Amino acid sequence: MLIEIRDRASSFVAYIIIGLLVISFALWGIQEYFGGGGAAPVANINGSEISLPEFNQQYQQYKQRLQDNLGNNYQQLYPDESVIKKLVIDDMVNTELLRQEATNAGFRISDASLVKRIQQIPQFQKDGKFDPELYERLLQVQRYNKAQFERELREQDKLRQLETSLAASSFLPKNDLQRFQKLIEQARDFKYAIVKVDPNAVTVSSDEIGNYYKENQQLYQTPEQVKLAYIELKEEELADQISVSADDARAIYDSQPERYVTDELRKARHILLKVPNEVAADAIELDEALDKANGYIQQLKEGASFAELAKQHSEDSLSAEKGGEIGFIAPGDFTSQELEDALFSLKVGEYSKPIRTEQGIQILGLEEIQVAEQEPFENVREQIINERKGQLVQERFIEIAEELANLVVEQPDDLHEASESFNLEIKETNFLVANSNAEILAYPKIQSLAFSDDILNEGLNSELIEVADGHVIAFRLLEHKKSEQRPLALVSEEISKVIAVRKASKLATSKGQEILAQMQTGSSLESLSAQNSLELISHGALQHDDNRVPKTITSHVFNMSRPISDKPTVNGIALADGTFALVELNNVVDGTDQVDDEKVLQLSQRVNYGRREFNAILEAIKNDADVEVFEDNL
């Protein structure tokens, strides 16, 4: 479903980004202040748009993580960045579809649940305990106000709630799990030998080198390079210029007191009688549970203790030990609206009628009410100051950015006027090549513009470009180095090695196929290995996930036909390293199909059937939705 980016993060900012990537951020794109209206949408999902700034931010974040994780392999694995763009926009579309589905289905996250979630985040803890000052300080450093952060975290948890409810309701039949068990525990007894030819033993002629050079001249050119000058403005760097006094915070508090009120909390007990969800429920089982619940209601009417009834009869083992106590409940804590409505309609000492929920039949009892209260100003003063400061910094950033946008266009021949007007340093890059991710070319819009005609031939400033939320850059060309053909003399050794490796690979494959033909006529791999000075390798019977054998060979072995009448199955495969593997499969040992309840649980988790069902549901939601992606705007 979603792009997999759950790599362990060591910094707070990485934690925030990774935790919240599943949310389609509601961000303001500052381009709308630069004239020409708002930023063009990149997608429309049932009437809800994803803007270009939203897409660029998530694209940049995902791309940066790939670069951090893959290092020098990034360019090789992702030479065409349109692949990454497609991954990101598909993810954002899926996320928006799920957000809409969660909202329509009535999923909610209460304030109490949100507070508990925040207090459990390790980055906000000091000595193992939640530290409010640390929380607010870290948010301020990352240019988050509390309202924004908590809104995004609430959306994230709502999506998780939807995903969990859908995935948890799916299961794989036991007979299918038995077949799966039999397959994953299957073992195959095989031998293999590797045919290889040393490239250093291969002769490469000067004619071969010359012909290869002529046919592949485009591979042997120096890259086009640019050196750029640029100025940048970051919203976070304006924070030190803005201050909000306690008097200002007090004025906001007095003008908007309704924003600083605690939730009403209700302390409750419950009795739970478990019944399968309504789709799987047996009518007789449901009737029996309702009869029991009505019996407990009658006992309560006759003066029985709710706590004692819960201890004796509730099937919620955790709360039953405490007399059914489930603590203080805030609006939105229950996933069932009927449960919430029932609890908040009770008076202290009253109990509800039996209520049908996803868990079964429940009876609620109300113990205590904590009424909503006005938060003291001292408790929320820092929150108000941080929120207001964030607003003022954003306003100042937009104000400066608007003026910069005009200056770089009105003074198109240099960046000095824009630099001096706002005391911005003119920075210079090293020489950069197209499609690299070095320095400011890491930002997609700059990368696409740096080698454009306006920059290379016209000598103009770029427009002011929003490269991330609260971060804009304008740049111009300092120096340009055109691509040039590298002389044959400088690349002949490099070409010789390429040709030698290819010829060695062909020779290894040819030799391997000759030996394979002999195996197919009845010769054993053992005897042929000895004749051809090949190392014969055998580890006995191995399962598919055994890492003692290269994965390519293991996968090939497990796709080979079973041996018939003690006659081994033989085959060969050309490997990516230029060698050729000869394989002799002697026996297949199937795993057991006996599974107990514990094994069923383990296999279900391994198969991850709930995830597959969830993906299928997501696909169905997508098919019914009105989704349009504007690829030209990406």
N, C-alpha and C positions, 0 to 999 in steps of 0.2 A: 504494500500500500504506500506507505510513505518511504521517502528516501532514507536509507539507513545511515545515520550519522551519530550513533550513540557511543562514540569513542570517549574514553576516559579523559576528562578535562581537569587541568590543574588550576586554572585561573577562574576568578569570579566571572569575568566577561564571557569566557567560553561556556561556563555553566549556564549563564543566562541565555546565551544564543542557542545552545543545544536544547535546553529545556523548553524554549519557546518557539523553536523553528516550526513546530507543528501548527502554530497559529498563523493565520494570515493577518499580519500586523496592520492595524488601522493607522497608517502614518500619513502625515501631510507632505506632499511633494512641493518643494519651494518653487518649482518651475512656473507654477501658476502666478507667481508674483513678478515673473520676468517678462510678462506680456504674452499674448498668444493664447491665453486661457490655460486650463488645467492640462496635466500630462495625459498623453493618449493612453487608453487602457490597453493591456496586453491580452486580457481575457474577460469574457462576460459569462457568468454562471447564474442562470435563472434570474437575470436582471442585476446581479451583484457584480461589480467590476473589480478587477485587479489592476492597479495602476502600474505604470512603468517604474516609478521610484520603489514601490513595494517589491516588484520583481527584481530590480537591480540589486536591492539590498540583500535579498535572500540568495540571489545568484552569486554575488560577491562573497558572501559568507561561506557558502558551500564550496565555491571554487578555492577559497583560501584554505579551508580545511583539507581539501584534496591535495593541495600543494604541500601543506605541512606534513601530511601523512605519507605522501608518495615521493616527495623530494625530487630527485633528478628523473625519476620514472614518470613524472606527471605528463610531460610533453609527449613522451612516447605512447602512453596509454590514452591520452586525450588530445590528439593532434587537431581534431575538429571540435571546437568548443560549442558548436551547435548541439552536440550530444548532451553536454552538461546543461545547456539552456532548456532542452526538452525535458530532461529529468526534473529540473527545478519547476518549470511551469506545470508539468503534470502533477507534481507533488502539491503545488499551491491550489490547483483546481480540485484535486481530491480532498484537500483540507477544507476548502470552502464548501464543497458538497457535504462533507461530514458535519461541518459547523451548522449548516442549514438543517440537516437531518436531526442533529441533537437538539436544536432549538424547537423544531416542529414536534419532536417527541416529548418535549417538556423536561429535558434534563437541566438540572440547576445545581449550582455549588453554593452552599450557604456561607455567610460571613464566618461562622464558627469553624467550618471545615477549612476555609481558606486560611484563617489565622493559624490553625493547627499545622497545615501544610507548610506555611512560611516558617514557622518556628522549628520545623524539622529539617530545614535546609542547612547542611553543615556550614556553608559559607557565611551564614548569619549567626553562627554560634561562637561563643567564647567560653572556653573551659567546659565544653559540653552542654552549655545552656544558651538559649536564645538571647541575643543582645540587641535591644531596640536601637541603640545608638549606632552600632556596627551596621545594622540593617539599613538605616537611613543614610549613613555615610557612603556605603558601597553603592547604593542606588544613585546618590548624587554624583559620585565619581563617574558612573556610567551614563549620566544624563537621563536617568529614569526618575520620574516622580512616583510616589507610592501608588497613586490612583492608576497610573498607566501600567505599572508593573503588576499590580494586583488584578487589574482587568484582564491582562494577557494570561496571567497564571490561572485565573478562573476559567477562561476559555480553554486553556490546555487541559485542565482537569475535567472539564465537561466532555471534551472529545475522548479522553481516556475512559470516562464513565460509559460513554456510548460503545466504544470499542470493546471494553471488557464485558458488557452485558450481552453483546452479540456473539463474541467469541466463546464465552463461557456456556452458552446455551447449545453449542454444537458438540457432537460426539461421533466417533467412528464405531460401527458395530463390532462386537467381540470377534466374530469369525474373520472379519477383515484384519483386525489386529493380530490374529493368529497367523494369517498368511504373511503379514508384514514381519512378524517375529521369525517365521521360518526363513524368510529371505535374508534378513539382516544378520542372522546367525549362520548362514550358509558359509562353508569354507571350501576353498579350492586348492588342490595339491598340484603344483606346477613347477616346471623348471624354465629358466630362460638364459639366453646368452646374447651378448651385445656385439654386433659387427661394427667396427669403426676403422676409418682410414685417417691417418695423421695428415692434416693439410700441409704441414711442412715437408712431407714426402712427395707432394704433388708438384709437377713442373708446370709453370705458367710462362707462355712465350710472350715476347714483346708485341707480336701481332694480336694476341688475345687481349692484352692490356689496351692497345690502341683501339681495337674495335669496340671494346666495352666502353671506353672513354667517349667515342663518337656517338654511341647509342644512348649514353646516359649523361650527356653534358650538363643537363639541368641539375644533376646531383652534385656537381662539382663547381659551384659558384659561391662566391663570398656573399653573405646575406646583406640585404639593404639595411642601412643603419641610420638612426637619427639621434641627435643630441638635443634635448629640449630644455627650455627655461619655463618656470611655472610659479604661480602664486597659489596659495591655498588658504581657505578660511574654514576653521573648525569651531562648531558651536561650543564645544566643551572648553575651548581656550578663552571664551568670553566670560566664563563663570566668575572669575576673579574680579571682573569689572562691575559686577552687579551685587547689590546687597539689599536685604529686606529686614527691616527693623521689627522688634517685638510689637511696637505700636501698629505697624502695618498689618502684622499677623492678627492682632486683636481686632482691628477693624473688619478684617475678613471674617473672623470667627463670629463677631456680633451681627454681621449682615447676613450670614448663612448658617444659623445655628442648627438647622435641620440636617446638615451634612455631618454633624459631629454628635450623633446619638447612637447609643448601643442598641443591639437587638434585644427584644424580649426573649428570655430563655425560659424553658419549661422542663423541670426535672420529672422524668417519667420512669415507669416500670412497664414491662410487657411480658405476656405469656405467648410463646410461639409454638404452634403445632405444625410441623413441617408437612407440606404436601407438594408434589411436583408442580411445575408451572402449568398454566391452564391448558396448554396444548397437549402435554403429556399426562395430565391428571386423570386418574380413574374416578368415575362418578361415585362409586361406592366408597372409595377411600376419602374423597372430599366430604361426602355426607357424614361419614364417621367422625371426621375431624370437627365438622360443624356441630355435631351432636355433643362432642366432648366440650367444645368451647361454650356452648349454651349451658351445659351443666356447670361449668365454672362460673358463668354469669349468675346462675341461680344461687350458687354458694356465696358469691359476693353479696348478693341481695340479702342473704340470710346472716350476713355479718362475718363471713370468713375473711382472713387476712390475705390481701393480694400477694404480699411477699411470700407467705407460706405456700400459697397455691403455685406461684411461679417456681419456688424451690422444688416442689414435688412433681410438677407436670410440664414445665416449659422445656422445649427441646432445643432451646438456645443454651448450650452448656456453659458458655462464658458468663452470661448474665444470670442464669438460674441459680448459680452459687451465691449470688448477691441479692436473691429475692427478685430477680427480673429487672434489677436496676440498670438503666441504659444511660444515665447521666442527664446533663442539661442539653436540650435540643433547641436549636435556633431554626427560624424559618428557612426552608431549603435543605435542611440536613437529610430529611427522608427523601428517597427516590420516589416514594408513593405519595401522590397528592392527597389521596383519600386518608392516609395515615396522618399527614400533617393537618389536614382540615379537622380530623377527629380530635387530635391532641389539643389544638388551639381553640377548640370549642368547649373543652372540659373546664370545670371548676376544680379547685384543689379537693382531693378526696374522691372525685368521681372516676368512673371507668367507662370505656367505650364499648360498643357492641362488637361482636366478632367481625374482623375486616379481612377480606381476601387480598393477599399480596403475592408477589413473585416467590416469596419464601414459604408461604403457606397461609395459615389462619392466625391472626394476631389479635390480642386484646391489650389495650393500653390503659394504664392508670396514671393519673396526675398527682405528683407528690408536692410540688412547690412551683411558684412562679417568681421569676426575677424580672421585674418590669423594666422597660426601656428607660435609660437615663441619659441625661445630657453629659457628654464627656467634659471634664474640667478643661479650661483653656490650657493649663500647664501641661496636660497630657498630650495635647495635639499641637502645641505651639511650634515645635520643630517640624512637624509634618506640614503645617500650613506654610512655614517659611520656605521649606524646600520646594513645595509645590509652586508657590508664587515665584520663587527665584527661577525655577525651571521655565515658567511661562515667560518671564521677563527676558531671560537669556535667549529663548527661542525667538521672541519678538525682535530683539536687537540683532540676532543673526540674520533674520529675514530682511530687516532694514538695510544692513550692510551688504548682504548678498544682492539685493535689488540694485543698489548703487554700483556695485562691482560689475554686475551684468551689463549695465549701461556703459561704464567706463571702458571695458575691454572691447566694446563695439565702436564707441565714439573715438577711441584712440587705438586703432587696429594695428599700428605699426610697432608698438612696444608695450611693455607691461609696467613701465615706470610710473605713469600717472596713477594707475590703480594701486600700485605698491605703496607709493608715498602718501596717498590719501588716507590709507588705513594702517600705515606702518606694518605692511606685510613684506616679509623677506622674499626676494626673487631667488628661487632655488634652481640648481642645474642638475640634470641627470647625467649619468655616464652615457656612452653610446649604447643604444637599444636596438634590438632587431624586432622585426614584425612577428606577431604571434607569441612573443615572449611574455612572461609575467613579472618581469623585473621592474622594480621601482613603480612609477605611476602607470606603467602599462598593465599593471595588475588589475586596473579598473577597465572593464570592457568598453565603455564609451570612449575613453581616451585611446585605448588600443586601436579602435576602429577609425578614429579621426587622425591619429598621429601620422599616418602615411597617406592621407588624402591630398587631393590637388590644392585645396585651400591652404593647407599647412606647408606642403612641400614646394609648390610653385608660386603661390600668390604671396607668401610671406606674411600672412595675417595671423592675428591672435585667434585662438579658438574662442567659442562662446564659453560662458561660465557653465561648468558641468557639475551637476550633483552626482558625486560618485558613491555616496552613502548618506544615510540620514544625518543631517547636520554637518555635512562636509562637502565643500565645493572647490573646484580647481579650474583655473584658466591657464593655458600654456601657449607657447609659440616655438618655432624651430630656431635652433642655434646653428647646427651643422647637419649636413646630409651626405652620407656616403652611399653611392649607388652600388647595386650588385654587379660583380665582375666575374668573368670566367677565370677559374684557377688553371694555371698552365699544367699540361700533362706531366711535366717533369716533377712538379710538386706533389702530385697525387698518384703517381704510378705505383709506389709501394703500397699505398692504401688500396688501390684497385687490385693489385696482385693478391693481396690477402683475401679480398672478397671472392675473387675467382677461384682461389685455391680451396676455400671453404666449400664453395658450391660444387666443385669437381670432386672433392673428397666425399661429400654427401652422396653424390650420384654413384660414385664407386662403391660406397658402403651399401647403398640400396641394391645395386646390381649384384654384388657379392652375396648379400643377404638373401635375395630372391633365388639365386642359384642353390644355396644351401637349403632353403625352404623347399624347393622342388625335390631335393633328395629326401627330405623328411616326409614329404607327401607320398613317396614311393616306399616308405617303410623303414628308412634309416633312422636310428635314434638320435636325439639331440646330443646325448652324451658322447656317442662315437664321433659325430660330426664336429663337435666342439674340440675334441682331442685332435682330430685331423687338421683343423684350421686354427689351432692355437687360440681358441676362444675360452674365456672363463665361464664355466657352467655354474649358475647360481640357483640354489633351491633353499627355501625356508620351510618346506613341508606344507601342510594345509593352512592357508591364511584366509582371514575374513576380509571383506571389501575395504574396511577402514584401516587395515594394517599399514603402517608407514615405513616398513622396512623395504618396500619395493616402490619404485617411482609410480606416481598416481596414474600416469598414462598407460603404463603396462598393466597395472591392476585392473583398471577400468576395461581395458581390452580383453583381459582374461575372463572377466565376469560377463562378457558379452559373447564368449565363444560357446559353441555347442558342447553338450555333455559328451564325454567319451562313450563309445558303444562297444560292448563285449571286450572290455579291457584294452581296447585299441585307443591310444591317446589321440586327442584332437590337437592338431598343429596349426600354427599361423605365424604371421610376421607383421611388424608394424614399423614404418619409418618414424623416427622420433624428431622432435623439434631441434635437437642439438646436432643433427646431421648424422646420427648413428642409426642402426637398424636392429630391432629386437626380434629374436627368434624365440617362440614360445611353444612349450609342450605341456598340454593340460592332461593329467593322468587320472584325476578323480574329483568328484563333486560330493561333498558331505552336507546334506540339508540340516538346518537347525531344527530344534523342537518346536512344535506348535502348541505346547502346553503353557498356559499363562494363568497365574493367579491374580487376585484383585490388585495387589501391589504392582505386578508386572503390567497389568492393563493400564494403570495410572502412568507408569513410566513410559510405556509405548505411546500413549495418547499425547503426552508432552513432547515426545520425540517426533511423532508424525506432525504435530502442530495442526491438527485438523481444524481446530477452532479458528486459527489464523486463515486457513484456506477458505473456510466458510465466510469469514469476515470479508476477505478479498472478493469473494463471489457476490456478496451483498453490496459491496462498494461498486462493483461493476454494474450490477442491476440498477443502483441509484443513478450511476452515470448515464446508463442507457435511457433512463426515463427523464433525464435532465436536459435543459436547453443550454448547451455549452458551446461557446465559440472562442477559439484562440486566434488572436491576430498576430501571426508569426512575423509579419513584416515589421511589427513594432518592437520585437524582442531585441 
